Amino acid sequence: MNLIKPPEIFDRDVEWAELARFATDERPGATLGVVSGRRRQGKTLLLYELARATGGFYFGATEATSTESLRRFGGAVAATASTSP
């Protein structure tokens, strides 16, 4: 699957290509990807747009207690599951 980079993402061709390759890898088994970098460089936008392009799930973490974070995450998963075909 070749994912076209959304126009909202300026430049970042290499980063988009690597994320798209990772997200569309069809090999069996679990994998873990790590995205790191300086603050305010567009990591969240890349991941959000990747989730949209692949029909995936995106949950943006915010500062909250562990209990609140888990409640929000559970609610987001439930909302996504109830709207999935």
N, C-alpha and C positions, 0 to 999 in steps of 0.2 A: 504494500500500500504506500503510495507516494502522497504525503500530506503537503498541500500547498500552504506556504507561510501566509498568515493573515496580513492584510495591508496595515493593520494597527501596529505591527511590529516593524520598527525601523531598523534596517541593517540586520544584525544578529543572524546572518545566514548560516554560519557554522553551528551556532548553538541550536538553532531550530532543526537543522538537519540531524544533529546528534540526538536530540530529544525525540524527534519523529522516528528515527531508527530504533531507539530504545523502546518506544511505546508500541511499535508495530512488529517487534520481534516475535515470531511465532514458535520459537523453541519452547518445549514443555518445561515446566518447573517454575518456581518462584524466582524473581529477580528483585534487586533493590537498586534504585538509582538515587544518587545524591546530587543535589544542586546547591552549590555554595557560591559565595561571592560577596563583594561589598554591598552595603545597604544602598537602596534606591537605584539599582542598576537594571531593573526590569525582570528579575527572576519570577516574581509572582505573575506578571502579565504573560510571560512565556508559558508557565505551567497552566494558567487559566485557559489560554487559547489552545494549548495542546489538548486539554480535557474536552473543550468544545469541539475541536476538529476530529477527535476520535470517539466522541460520544461517551467520554469517561466521566468520572466523578471528581469534583474539585471541592475541597473544603479548606478555606483559609483560616489558619489558626490566629487567634487574637490573645492578648494577655488576659488571662482569667485563671481562676482556681482550677485544680485538676477536676473537681466534681463538675464545675460549670462547663469546662471544656468538653468533658465526656458527654454531658447532657446535650450540648450544642451539636456535637458530632453525631450522636445517636439520632437527634431530630433531623439533621441533614440527610443521613443515610435513609431514614424512614421516609422522608419526603421524596427522595430520589427513587426509592424502591416502589413507592405507590404510584409514581408517574411513569415508570418504565413499562414498555409493552410486554 
